[in-house]
Amino acid sequence: MIDEARMRRIRWRCRRGMLENDLVLHRFLDASGDVLTENDVANLDELLNMTDSALWDLIAGRGEIADASLAAFVARLRLPMNQEAKDAR
């Protein structure tokens, strides 16, 4: 489990210039922040080092991810987004 101070820093880093990324990242943290592992944080750090457009391409499924661990993490990021789409139907 990630301590509270570290989680605040992660949330701050998840503030993005592109609203879509900001919404996906914050909804993910709201849903899964209390169970993040060190590996999850490492994957999130890798994503947060990307530009907004590159990150959105991965989240939206328009980009390829070679690393299996990172691909699985991005799939988890998409879960709240997919649930909202189902609820809207």
One Martini backbone bead per residue (centre of mass of N, CA, C, O) as a GRO file, in nm:
protein
   89
    1MET     BB    1   0.100   0.035   0.018
    2ILE     BB    2   0.044   0.372  -0.013
    3ASP     BB    3   0.120   0.652   0.112
    4GLU     BB    4  -0.028   0.957   0.148
    5ALA     BB    5   0.199   1.143   0.043
    6ARG     BB    6   0.252   0.986  -0.218
    7MET     BB    7  -0.035   1.006  -0.332
    8ARG     BB    8  -0.035   1.312  -0.363
    9ARG     BB    9   0.197   1.317  -0.570
   10ILE     BB   10   0.057   1.144  -0.781
   11ARG     BB   11  -0.191   1.322  -0.822
   12TRP     BB   12  -0.032   1.568  -0.918
   13ARG     BB   13   0.100   1.424  -1.169
   14CYS     BB   14  -0.197   1.362  -1.299
   15ARG     BB   15  -0.195   1.641  -1.390
   16ARG     BB   16  -0.319   1.752  -1.697
   17GLY     BB   17  -0.363   1.922  -2.001
   18MET     BB   18  -0.548   1.683  -2.070
   19LEU     BB   19  -0.856   1.607  -1.977
   20GLU     BB   20  -0.877   1.306  -2.042
   21ASN     BB   21  -0.636   1.217  -1.874
   22ASP     BB   22  -0.723   1.336  -1.606
   23LEU     BB   23  -0.982   1.169  -1.575
   24VAL     BB   24  -0.866   0.883  -1.592
   25LEU     BB   25  -0.655   0.902  -1.365
   26HIS     BB   26  -0.847   0.992  -1.132
   27ARG     BB   27  -1.046   0.757  -1.151
   28PHE     BB   28  -0.842   0.540  -1.097
   29LEU     BB   29  -0.750   0.642  -0.818
   30ASP     BB   30  -1.028   0.629  -0.687
   31ALA     BB   31  -1.061   0.311  -0.741
   32SER     BB   32  -0.720   0.211  -0.688
   33GLY     BB   33  -0.526   0.364  -0.485
   34ASP     BB   34  -0.543   0.157  -0.227
   35VAL     BB   35  -0.391  -0.091  -0.428
   36LEU     BB   36  -0.121   0.001  -0.495
   37THR     BB   37   0.178  -0.081  -0.626
   38GLU     BB   38   0.501  -0.051  -0.708
   39ASN     BB   39   0.452  -0.141  -1.000
   40ASP     BB   40   0.227   0.060  -1.060
   41VAL     BB   41   0.396   0.315  -1.010
   42ALA     BB   42   0.603   0.256  -1.230
   43ASN     BB   43   0.399   0.260  -1.463
   44LEU     BB   44   0.290   0.542  -1.411
   45ASP     BB   45   0.557   0.691  -1.443
   46GLU     BB   46   0.597   0.616  -1.738
   47LEU     BB   47   0.339   0.758  -1.838
   48LEU     BB   48   0.403   1.050  -1.711
   49ASN     BB   49   0.656   1.088  -1.916
   50MET     BB   50   0.460   1.150  -2.122
   51THR     BB   51   0.286   1.281  -2.341
   52ASP     BB   52  -0.036   1.352  -2.383
   53SER     BB   53  -0.074   1.225  -2.665
   54ALA     BB   54   0.064   0.952  -2.607
   55LEU     BB   55  -0.114   0.872  -2.371
   56TRP     BB   56  -0.387   0.882  -2.517
   57ASP     BB   57  -0.325   0.670  -2.730
   58LEU     BB   58  -0.309   0.439  -2.523
   59ILE     BB   59  -0.584   0.470  -2.383
   60ALA     BB   60  -0.749   0.466  -2.669
   61GLY     BB   61  -0.590   0.238  -2.856
   62ARG     BB   62  -0.367   0.379  -3.075
   63GLY     BB   63  -0.137   0.229  -2.926
   64GLU     BB   64   0.158   0.061  -2.868
   65ILE     BB   65   0.260  -0.209  -2.635
   66ALA     BB   66   0.535  -0.398  -2.552
   67ASP     BB   67   0.488  -0.403  -2.253
   68ALA     BB   68   0.302  -0.615  -2.064
   69SER     BB   69   0.275  -0.460  -1.796
   70LEU     BB   70   0.183  -0.191  -1.922
   71ALA     BB   71  -0.062  -0.301  -2.075
   72ALA     BB   72  -0.214  -0.396  -1.821
   73PHE     BB   73  -0.231  -0.117  -1.689
   74VAL     BB   74  -0.389   0.026  -1.915
   75ALA     BB   75  -0.634  -0.159  -1.891
   76ARG     BB   76  -0.703  -0.059  -1.604
   77LEU     BB   77  -0.749   0.238  -1.679
   78ARG     BB   78  -1.004   0.167  -1.870
   79LEU     BB   79  -1.229   0.053  -1.685
   80PRO     BB   80  -1.390   0.309  -1.594
   81MET     BB   81  -1.448   0.394  -1.887
   82ASN     BB   82  -1.609   0.137  -1.968
   83GLN     BB   83  -1.829   0.156  -1.749
   84GLU     BB   84  -1.952   0.425  -1.842
   85ALA     BB   85  -2.041   0.326  -2.120
   86LYS     BB   86  -2.239   0.112  -2.012
   87ASP     BB   87  -2.417   0.306  -1.835
   88ALA     BB   88  -2.514   0.488  -2.088
   89ARG     BB   89  -2.701   0.257  -2.232
   0.00000   0.00000   0.00000
